[in-house]
Amino acid sequence: MGDTEMKGLELKKVWAAILGAVVLSVGIFFGYEYVTEPKIVNGVVSKDMDEEGNPVGVTTVLSPEDTVYFSGKKNRFWIEEAEVVWYKGDIKTENRMVVEKEVASNKADYFSSELSVPEELEEGRYGVTIYVEGKKIIETKAEFNIKNK
């Protein structure tokens, strides 16, 4: 091999090493983002659900006699169950009303919950959060108001 061929081969090795490092860095970045980003997204409150489990009538203002649903979109295939927590007032531990555990995803890949209380809801501000079952990090939340018509 001549001197020019040796330099060309060395240059190819350097470029291959640089390209490999870039590809590895990008792969690590996107892998980290995939694992650490929210596993449940787009939390919404609605008045109804369709037959597949998609939220219908998404809103932030409801009346006391409305049925209240919360839906959070499943963002990772391996998440099996979620925990939904409903609040009266600010989203704080002392304001918890209902905790629903082991909520499974539906056909539309939403985790959905219906707020069940014995009587009509009082006027005021409410909130709802969702956690991956067994974790303590809020994945997404929604706030809504109950107002008389």
HUWOVEN-V248352 format. One line per field, one symbol per residue. phi: phi as a letter, one per 40 degrees, with the letter a starting at -180 (. if undefined). psi: psi as a letter, one per 20 degrees, with the letter a starting at -180 (. if undefined). burial: I if it has 9 or more other C-alpha atoms within 8 Angstrom, else O. A space follows every 50 residues. Layout:
phi = ???
psi = ???
burial = ???
This chain:
phi = .cccccccccccccccccccccccccccdcccdccccdcbbfcbbacabc cchccbgcabbbbdcccbbbbbccbbccccbbbbbbbbgccadcbcbbbb cfccccccgbcbabcbbcbccccicbaabbbcdgbbbccaaababbbcc
psi = qrhghggggghggghgggggggggggggghgggghirpiprlpqprirqa hhjqpplpriprrhiqppqpppppiphiogqrpppqqobqnqgijpgppo rlpqqahjkqpqqpooqhrqqqqaqrrprpqppirjppgrrqqrqpqq.
burial = OOOOOIOOOOOOOOOOOOOOOOOOOOOOOOOOOOOOOOIIIOIIIIIIIO OOIIIIOIIIOIIIOOOIIIIIIIOOOOIOIIIIIIIIIIIOOOIIOIII OOIIIIOOIIIIIOIOOOOOOOIIIIIIIIIIIOOOOIIIIIIIIIIOO
